[in-house]
Amino acid sequence: MIRPGDVVYSKSGRDSGRYFAVVALEGENYVRIADGDVRRLKNAKLKNVRHLKVTGDRLERIAEKLEAGAQVFDSELYSALRLYDKNRT
């Protein structure tokens, strides 16, 4: 089960091979994902959950903000995901 704040790995599409955070759920089979860099929060990508691999990690601080409706900044998301993606500087 995927929840907002979970770290996922994209298995297919233009963004394959990158790590993202789930920022919203859209029905049963779709989620919105963002990474704070290429895919920003205001333009989160709608993605089928079949095309994602759940890493089992969760960004607790960001998840709490998303659930509370507080503003999450792209820089926060980018910094949190920097540990996962070795291509980021």
C-alpha positions as CSV (number, residue, x, y, z in Angstrom):
1,M,0.0,0.0,0.0
2,I,1.5,3.3,-1.1
3,R,1.0,6.4,1.1
4,P,2.0,10.1,0.7
5,G,5.7,10.5,1.7
6,D,6.8,7.1,0.5
7,V,9.9,6.9,-1.6
8,V,9.4,5.1,-5.0
9,Y,11.6,4.1,-7.9
10,S,10.3,4.6,-11.4
11,K,10.6,1.4,-13.5
12,S,9.3,2.8,-16.8
13,G,8.7,6.0,-18.8
14,R,10.9,9.0,-19.4
15,D,11.7,9.2,-15.7
16,S,12.8,5.6,-15.3
17,G,15.7,5.0,-13.0
18,R,14.9,8.0,-10.8
19,Y,13.6,8.2,-7.2
20,F,10.5,10.2,-6.3
21,A,8.3,10.8,-3.3
22,V,4.6,10.2,-3.5
23,V,2.8,13.5,-2.9
24,A,-0.8,12.5,-3.5
25,L,-3.1,9.5,-4.1
26,E,-5.3,9.6,-7.2
27,G,-7.8,6.7,-7.0
28,E,-6.7,3.1,-6.5
29,N,-4.1,2.8,-9.3
30,Y,-2.6,6.2,-9.7
31,V,-0.4,8.5,-7.6
32,R,1.2,11.9,-8.0
33,I,5.0,11.9,-7.7
34,A,7.6,14.6,-7.4
35,D,11.3,15.0,-6.8
36,G,11.7,18.7,-6.2
37,D,14.1,19.1,-9.2
38,V,12.9,18.0,-12.6
39,R,9.4,17.2,-11.4
40,R,8.3,19.9,-8.9
41,L,5.4,19.7,-6.5
42,K,3.2,22.1,-8.4
43,N,3.6,20.0,-11.5
44,A,3.6,16.5,-9.9
45,K,3.4,13.6,-12.4
46,L,0.5,11.3,-12.4
47,K,1.9,7.8,-12.5
48,N,0.4,4.3,-12.5
49,V,1.5,2.3,-9.5
50,R,2.4,-0.7,-11.7
51,H,5.2,1.4,-13.1
52,L,6.7,2.1,-9.6
53,K,8.7,0.1,-7.2
54,V,8.1,0.9,-3.6
55,T,11.5,1.1,-1.7
56,G,9.9,0.7,1.7
57,D,11.3,4.0,2.9
58,R,9.2,6.9,4.0
59,L,10.1,10.6,4.3
60,E,8.4,11.1,7.7
61,R,8.8,14.9,7.9
62,I,7.4,15.4,4.5
63,A,4.7,12.9,5.0
64,E,3.5,14.7,8.2
65,K,3.4,18.0,6.3
66,L,1.5,16.5,3.4
67,E,-1.1,14.9,5.7
68,A,-1.5,18.1,7.7
69,G,-1.9,20.2,4.6
70,A,1.1,22.3,5.4
71,Q,3.3,23.7,2.6
72,V,6.1,21.5,1.4
73,F,9.0,23.2,-0.5
74,D,10.7,21.7,-3.5
75,S,14.1,22.2,-1.8
76,E,13.0,20.0,1.1
77,L,11.9,17.3,-1.2
78,Y,15.1,17.5,-3.3
79,S,17.3,17.4,-0.2
80,A,15.5,14.4,1.2
81,L,15.7,12.4,-2.0
82,R,19.4,13.3,-2.7
83,L,20.5,10.3,-0.6
84,Y,18.7,7.9,-3.0
85,D,19.7,9.2,-6.4
86,K,23.5,8.9,-7.0
87,N,23.2,11.1,-10.2
88,R,22.2,14.1,-8.1
89,T,24.9,16.5,-6.8
